[in-house]
Amino acid sequence: METVKRRNTVVLLRSLILFSLFLLVWLFSMASFVKPRGPHSERRSCLANLKQMDGAKEQWALENKKPAGSPVVGHESEITKFLRGGDLPLCPDGGKYSLEPIGANPECSLDLPNHTL
């Protein structure tokens, strides 16, 4: 009788351990699907987009020996080669980005705080 109780206890403990492991795996996998939402997450991603575009524009200017103040209009397809994905990013708040001449920061069309470099 005692061995049956002991065996049941061991089976119960194994089941609890397996359940907790599955629960942990599920929690970590669900965390990757959750989109971070906070009052500043859109602002941060807009700023990150502007910084990436500025870096791509400057890399293009260095590679093509363009001086400060050179216009970039018409060269967007060449500049986007330096961006991840090969396309100009989109503002998460729905604004439009403009690259601006070499040496000037790219701009977001929204007049919201912190949507500029």
C-alpha positions, 0 to 999 in steps of 0.5 A: 500500500505504501509503495502505491502511495509513493508511486502516485506521489512520484507520478504527481510530481513528474506531472507538475514539473512537466506542466510547469515546463510547458507553461514556461515555454508557452509564456515565452513563446507568447511574449514574442507575439505581444506588440509593445504598447506604451505612450512612447513606443510609436515616438521611439520607432519614428525616431529610430526610422529617422535615424536609419534614414539619415544613416542610409542617406549619409552612406549614399552620399559618401559612396557617391561623393556628394557634398553637403547640401546636395539634393537627394530627390530622384535618388531615393531608390539608390538610398533605400539600398542602404536600408533594411528591407530596401524600402523607406519605412513608414511612420507608425503614426501615419506621417510621411517622411522626407529625406531632405538634402545631404547634411540635413536631418530627414523629417516626419510630416507630423507636427507631434513632439519628438517626431524630429531628429 
